[in-house]
Amino acid sequence: RGPPPPPRLALRIAAGAALVAGVALAWQLGFVSTPPEVARFVRLGDSAARRGDLEPARVSWRRAWDEGLRHPALAARLGWAALQLDAVGEGAVWVIRGHLLDARDPGLAELESRVREAGGLLGVGWLGAPVRRLEWSLLALVLGLTAGLWWPRRGAWIVAVLAVVAGLESSLEIAARTSRHEAVITTSLALGGEGLVLEPGQVVRVVGRQTDQVVVEVTRGTRGLVAPGNLIPVLPSRPGKP
């Protein structure tokens, strides 16, 4: 005889406890307040932008980002300032970073449209599902609760796996994009002897280094050398927050 099945009541209690803990975590992640000092940098940037002082605005917004404020609206501000200064490549970088935070932010959608109109984001590929982080968290909670209540019936483990994937979606997406070592071209340049011209905002993969230049891959099998100053890395070399 095999071992007795686990008590259903214990599983239901565990699933309910996981739901409560998950809701509390989702609330904390979705509605955490911004530190006053960081919020001040955003306000300073907004005030400078209204006066038409783009460079001070960009400096203040970037200070807020560097201090830990990761929000798609802030990425959209930084990308907008870059476009106003004709920095299409930098604008493309902020589109990608913003999408990793929230794919449905209206300001980010407008920025993406303008960057594409300017010729940027060529080669970026899929930017992710139009689902917000909080929505992924809630989906993971529902799936986890369903798996707990359904266990040990057949197929419950599939629902449990889907719950884990939904809960880790953001981290998995960042890790996948980080592993591709993507960078964005900042100026128009010819790619060695390949006869290709890379335009500002075009996304390439960094595949190595050669002396003082970077080896980039545009398409599979098409590589060339680019000076480091003509590239902006999309993400850090290690998975984490963009």
Helices and strands as residue ranges (DSSP letters): H 8-31, H 36-51, H 54-66, H 72-84, H 88-99, H 106-117, H 133-150, H 156-167, H 169-179, E 182-185, E 189-190, E 197-198, E 203-210, E 213-219, E 222-226, G 228-230, E 231-233
